[in-house]
Amino acid sequence: MHSRTLVMAATLGLMACARQVPASATPTSTSTEPRAVRLLLDTPARETHTLTKLREDIEVDATEGERTPRVVATGQTPTLSLDGHRARLYGDAKGTLGIAVDNFLLLEVLDASGQVTRRATVGFTEAVHMGREQVDSVGRRAFNFEAGEVDITHLLPDSAPFQVRATALDTWGVGRVSDVYLLLAPGSRADNDDLRDQ
């Protein structure tokens, strides 16, 4: 009879410990919360010739306009980590609006030492070159994108810290860009890789 009481007490003690595990795990659940970081501030349309800053390290295969693009706006995130999240572009912090750019965004991924490790363009542009490198484009060739349509997860390191620098560039007519936010939200790189193989 006494040994049954001890076994029952031990079982209840283990159950009480098991109940405490989720409570201690609660702080790590915050890493599953979406995080929005503003990349670019809404910049109204301006005629190309009034944009005085040039990106002379870039050459665009332009059929119309200038081959050396002019800077509309630039911005950079603080140091971030992917932590298994997906990284998409939106026009607001809540992830409900799309983005607009005329002509295109240059996205540059920087490592912890500030060195550029990856580049890509988003928007309406011909081929973009930096030295001998042709910069890959992400998404379709357009001025406007739906909320979350532009997914840049594949550009970012899985576990190392990074920053993203965005430069809105223009080559002809008028240059403008909407608010652009980088939203990190739960998801996995594998989901996108599976879709890419279909």
PyMOL commands that set and color helices and strands:
alter all, ss='L'
color gray80, all
select helices_A, chain A and resi 2-32+48-50+153-155+189-196
alter helices_A, ss='H'
color red, helices_A
select strands_A, chain A and resi 35-40+43-47+59-60+70-76+85-90+99-102+104-110+116-123+128-130+133-135+144-145+163-170+174-177+180-186
alter strands_A, ss='S'
color yellow, strands_A
deselect
rebuild
show_as cartoon
